[in-house]
């Protein structure tokens, strides 16, 4: 869950190597997902996030690997992506459905 204390947000955002628990790990991953979305806010970005999951996890592990196992990183990524899908992708898809018409 990325909803960590605002003071800790600033600390780990400035230096991700200071991530100390699963919530902060999720927060850092969430920031990564948001940054990628802002660069290219299209469905293709969600597809690439899912496709490149392992590579993205490895990139993040280079910063925080001393504290978390690969399984921890993968679980945090999955949870962050689920929340990202709910908060960002779902409204985007709703907008596109309204704009272009329903398929179902």
SULZI-V846756 format. One record per residue. N is the residue number from 1. PHI is phi in whole degrees, -180 to 180 (NA if undefined). PSI is psi in radians with two decimals (NA if undefined). D_FIRST is the distance of its C-alpha to the first C-alpha in Angstrom with 1 decimal. Layout:
((N,PHI,PSI,D_FIRST) (N,PHI,PSI,D_FIRST))
This chain:
((1,NA,2.18,0.0) (2,-83,0.02,3.8) (3,-87,1.22,5.7) (4,-94,2.95,7.6) (5,-54,2.32,11.3) (6,-56,-0.59,13.4) (7,-66,-0.73,15.8) (8,-69,-0.56,13.5) (9,-57,-0.86,12.4) (10,-63,-0.69,16.1) (11,-65,-0.91,16.8) (12,-76,-0.43,14.5) (13,-67,-0.71,15.3) (14,-70,-0.60,18.9) (15,-146,1.53,18.8) (16,-58,-0.34,16.0) (17,-67,-0.21,18.1) (18,-90,0.06,17.0) (19,-55,2.28,13.4) (20,-122,-0.14,13.6) (21,-151,3.11,10.6) (22,-66,-0.61,7.8) (23,-64,-0.75,5.2) (24,-68,-0.62,8.0) (25,-62,-0.79,8.7) (26,-61,-0.72,5.7) (27,-59,-0.82,6.9) (28,-63,-0.73,10.4) (29,-65,-0.73,10.1) (30,-59,-0.77,9.0) (31,-60,-0.69,12.0) (32,-62,-0.78,14.1) (33,-64,-0.77,13.6) (34,-63,-0.75,14.4) (35,-60,-0.77,17.4) (36,-65,-0.69,18.7) (37,-65,-0.75,18.6) (38,-63,-0.55,20.4) (39,-69,-0.57,23.0) (40,-154,1.46,23.8) (41,-79,1.35,22.4) (42,-141,2.85,23.8) (43,-58,-0.59,23.1) (44,-53,-0.64,24.4) (45,-63,-0.75,21.4) (46,-63,-0.72,19.1) (47,-60,-0.81,21.8) (48,-65,-0.69,22.0) (49,-59,-0.76,18.3) (50,-69,-0.76,18.7) (51,-64,-0.73,22.1) (52,-98,0.36,21.3) (53,-49,-0.89,18.1) (54,-64,-0.69,19.8) (55,-66,-0.74,21.3) (56,-64,-0.73,18.2) (57,-61,-0.73,16.6) (58,-64,-0.68,19.9) (59,-61,-0.78,19.9) (60,-69,-0.64,16.6) (61,-63,-0.48,17.9) (62,-62,-0.43,20.9) (63,-95,-0.64,19.0) (64,-120,0.14,16.9) (65,-62,-0.42,18.8) (66,-68,-0.25,20.5) (67,-113,-0.30,17.4) (68,-134,2.54,15.8) (69,-80,2.90,17.7) (70,-60,-0.66,17.8) (71,-65,-0.67,16.3) (72,-61,-0.80,13.3) (73,-63,-0.74,13.0) (74,-66,-0.74,13.8) (75,-64,-0.77,11.2) (76,-64,-0.70,8.4) (77,-62,-0.80,10.4) (78,-60,-0.76,10.8) (79,-68,-0.73,7.4) (80,-64,-0.72,7.0) (81,-67,-0.64,10.5) (82,-63,-0.78,10.2) (83,-68,-0.69,8.2) (84,-61,-0.75,10.7) (85,-61,-0.76,13.4) (86,-67,-0.77,12.8) (87,-87,-0.51,12.6) (88,-114,-0.93,15.1) (89,-71,-0.76,17.2) (90,-59,-0.85,17.9) (91,-62,-0.62,19.5) (92,-62,-0.79,21.2) (93,-65,-0.66,22.7) (94,-61,-0.78,23.8) (95,-60,-0.79,25.5) (96,-66,-0.62,27.3) (97,-63,-0.78,28.3) (98,-67,-0.68,29.9) (99,-69,-0.74,31.4) (100,-109,-0.12,32.8) (101,98,2.60,33.3) (102,-74,2.63,31.7) (103,-103,-0.51,32.3) (104,-89,NA,31.8))
